[in-house]
Amino acid sequence: MRPASTDDSGSRVSRPSSTPLGHRRPRAGLVLLATLADTACVLGLVTADAAAHPGGGLGHVVSVTWPFAVAAVVGWVGARAWRHPWRLWPTGVVVWGATWALGVLLRVLTDQGTFPTFQIVSFGFLAVTMLGWRGIVALAQILRPTGSRVSVQMEDDGVRRPR
């Protein structure tokens, strides 16, 4: 049940069910966008790795993708990211940390190579991208002007004038 409040006349009115960056339940479309953003971060890492190692083929792309993709899913579940997927803390940090740490661990466990340079690059790349898009959303929320909406009131003469 949604919380209700009263308007100027004392009538009960329902508040909006969701706001894009508010504290209420996010809309499914926003959760999907956040999921796609994190997926794009993982695919960006894979693309950068494929560019650094040309000729690896589809097998190389899959072998780099799956550990980080699985780790990102675990991070989303662990952080319950669907609740507030755009939050930098704790959601973003948990998803990023799990994606990197578990992704590298899965590569170690499946003997895919654990070159220190790849670990450093993947750590930095995933941090910049997965935390970066959330930071941009947070900054946009902070910079969004408040009170910029003009309310309009109907006057007795039938003319609408800004308040």
N, C-alpha and C positions, 0 to 999 in steps of 0.2 A: 504494500500500500504506500502510495506516495504521500509525503508530508504536505499538509495544506497550510495556507496562510490566509489572511483576510486582505481585501482590497480597501480602498478609501471609503466605500459605502458600508463596510462591515460584512460583506458577502464572502463566503469561503471560496477560495480559488486554489487550484492545484498549481504547484510550481512545475516548470518544465522537467521532463523526465530525464534529460541528459544534456550536458553541455560538453563540447569537445575537450576541454581541458579542466573541467570542474571535478568535484569530488564524488559525483554520482556515477552510476554504472555507465561505462562508455558504450557507444553504439557499436554494433557489429562491424560496420564499415570502417570505423576508426581502428578497431582491433585488427582487421584485415590489412589495412594500410601499414600499421606498425609491424605486422608479421612480414609483409612484403619488404619493408625497409630493412629489417634484420636479415632477411633472405638475400637481399641485394648486397648487403655488407659481406656475407659469406661468399657469395658469387664474385664479388669484387676481389676478394682475397685469392680465390681460385684463378680468376682471370689474370691477376698480377703474377701469380706463380706460373701459369701457363705461358705468359709472355717471357718470363725469365728462363724458362726451359722449353724452347720451341721443339716441336717434333715428338713431344711426349704422347700425343694422341689422346683419344677419348678415355682410354684406360687410366692414364695419368690424371686427367681431369676428375674422373669419378673417384679415384683413390685419394685425391686431395679433398674433394667435396664432402664425402660421406661422414668422416669423423667430426668435422665442424658443423655439419647440418644436424647430425644426431645430438651433438653437444648443445647446439642452440635450442633444440626442442626441450632437452633436459633443463636448460637454463630457464626457458619460458615456464615450464611446469614448476620448477623449484621456486621461482619468483612469483608464481601466479600472475604472470605478466598481463594476462587478459583483463585484469582489474584496472590497471593504470599503466598501459604499455608505453606511454610517452614520458613517464617520469624518469629523470636521470638517476635519482636515488630513491629507493634502493633498486628499483626494477632494472634500470639500465646497467648498473654496476654488476648486479647478480647475473643478468643474461650475458653480458660481455665476459665476465670472469669465468663463468661456466663454459661458454663457447670456446674460449681460448684454452683454459686449463684442461677440460675434458677432451677437447679436440686434439691437443698435443698428446695427452695420455693415451687416447685411442690409437694415435699414430705409433706411439711407442709399443703398445700391446700387440699391434698387428705388424710390427717390424717394417714400418714404412719410412723410416728415417727420421732422425731428430736433430738435424743440423742446427747448431746454435743460431746461425744467421736466419734460418726460417722461423725459429721460435721468436726471435726478437722482432722480425718484420711482421709476423702474424700478430704478435702481442700489440705492437704499435698500430698496425692497420686496423685491426678490429676495435681497438680503443678509440681511435679517431673517428671511425665510421659509426660504430654502434652507440657510442656515447655522444658523438658529434650531432647526429640528427636529433637526438633527444635534447641536447643543449640548445640547438636552434629553435626547437619547439618551445622550450622554457623561456628563451630570450624573447621570442615573438609574443609569448603570453605576458611577459613583464612589460614589453614596450607597447602593447596594445593599449590604445587610449581608453580610459574609463570615463564614463559620463559623456561620451561623444554623441550619444543618441539624443535627438531633440524630441521631446514629447509634445504632442499637439493636443490642444483642448478646443472643443467646439464652444464658441461664444454664443450668447443669447441671440445675436443677430444672424446666426447661421454661418458665420465665417470662421474658418479654422485658422487659428493663430498659434505660433510657437509659444511655449511657456518660458 
